[in-house]
Amino acid sequence: MFIFVAKLTITFDVNKRKMGKSENVNPMVYYQNLSKKEKSQFLLYLSTRYGMKANTISRKLAKKPNSKLNKLEEVTIQAVIEESLWKR
């Protein structure tokens, strides 16, 4: 899983440089703006595709105390959001 995510991250960074984009999506703000149904679909995608625990990720995205996304989770979720992978 981590090798795939690292490859995805490298590919994503290279593509972003080619396109000249430098903006990052804040995963917490994005998650808060989703409907309840979209949140469940988003978490299900992260869980099935990347093996992330849905309860843990929802807690971290909801900004609960003592819960913060690690860098790998943040980069992966940003890539999923920016490429709208979870909506396909």
Backbone torsions as a table, in degrees:
resi	resn	phi	psi	omega
1	MET	NA	-46.6	-175.4
2	PHE	-68.4	-32.0	177.6
3	ILE	-66.3	-42.7	178.1
4	PHE	-62.4	-44.6	-179.3
5	VAL	-64.3	-40.1	178.2
6	ALA	-63.9	-41.8	178.2
7	LYS	-65.4	-42.0	177.4
8	LEU	-60.5	-42.0	179.8
9	THR	-63.6	-45.5	179.7
10	ILE	-63.9	-45.9	179.1
11	THR	-61.4	-43.2	179.9
12	PHE	-62.0	-44.9	179.5
13	ASP	-63.3	-42.0	179.4
14	VAL	-64.2	-45.0	179.6
15	ASN	-64.4	-37.9	179.9
16	LYS	-65.4	-40.1	178.4
17	ARG	-64.6	-39.9	179.6
18	LYS	-63.9	-38.5	-178.1
19	MET	-84.2	-11.2	177.7
20	GLY	78.7	16.8	179.7
21	LYS	-86.9	137.9	177.1
22	SER	-129.1	3.9	-178.7
23	GLU	-84.0	144.5	177.0
24	ASN	-115.9	141.8	176.6
25	VAL	-87.7	133.6	176.2
26	ASN	-81.7	112.6	-177.0
27	PRO	-59.6	-34.6	-178.7
28	MET	-67.6	-43.3	179.0
29	VAL	-66.4	-43.3	179.0
30	TYR	-59.0	-46.5	-178.6
31	TYR	-63.4	-40.7	-179.7
32	GLN	-63.7	-30.3	-177.4
33	ASN	-85.6	-4.1	177.2
34	LEU	-79.6	151.6	173.4
35	SER	-73.9	170.1	-178.8
36	LYS	-61.5	-40.8	179.7
37	LYS	-66.8	-42.4	178.9
38	GLU	-65.0	-37.5	177.5
39	LYS	-60.5	-43.3	-179.3
40	SER	-66.8	-38.5	177.4
41	GLN	-65.8	-41.2	179.6
42	PHE	-62.6	-47.7	179.6
43	LEU	-65.8	-38.1	178.2
44	LEU	-63.0	-41.4	177.9
45	TYR	-61.8	-48.5	-179.9
46	LEU	-61.5	-37.5	-178.6
47	SER	-69.4	-46.9	-176.5
48	THR	-77.1	-37.7	-175.4
49	ARG	-80.4	-40.7	-173.3
50	TYR	-115.7	-2.9	178.3
51	GLY	73.9	19.0	178.0
52	MET	-78.8	140.0	178.9
53	LYS	-73.8	123.5	-175.1
54	ALA	-59.7	-42.6	-179.3
55	ASN	-63.6	-42.5	-179.2
56	THR	-66.4	-46.2	-178.7
57	ILE	-66.2	-40.7	179.2
58	SER	-64.1	-37.5	177.4
59	ARG	-64.6	-44.1	-179.6
60	LYS	-67.2	-39.3	-179.7
61	LEU	-73.1	-23.1	179.1
62	ALA	-86.0	4.7	178.1
63	LYS	59.1	42.4	175.6
64	LYS	-71.7	152.3	178.5
65	PRO	-57.5	143.6	179.0
66	ASN	62.9	21.4	178.6
67	SER	-128.1	120.1	-179.6
68	LYS	-143.5	139.2	177.4
69	LEU	-67.0	136.0	172.4
70	ASN	-78.7	169.6	-173.4
71	LYS	-60.8	-41.2	-179.7
72	LEU	-63.3	-45.1	177.8
73	GLU	-62.5	-43.7	-177.7
74	GLU	-63.0	-46.1	-179.6
75	VAL	-64.5	-42.3	179.8
76	THR	-63.6	-47.0	-179.2
77	ILE	-65.5	-38.8	176.5
78	GLN	-60.7	-42.3	178.6
79	ALA	-63.9	-42.3	178.9
80	VAL	-62.0	-43.2	-179.2
81	ILE	-67.2	-51.0	-175.2
82	GLU	-64.7	-31.9	179.7
83	GLU	-96.1	1.0	180.0
84	SER	51.4	38.4	-178.0
85	LEU	-64.4	-34.2	-174.6
86	TRP	-74.4	-16.1	-178.4
87	LYS	-87.3	-7.2	-176.5
88	ARG	-80.3	NA	NA
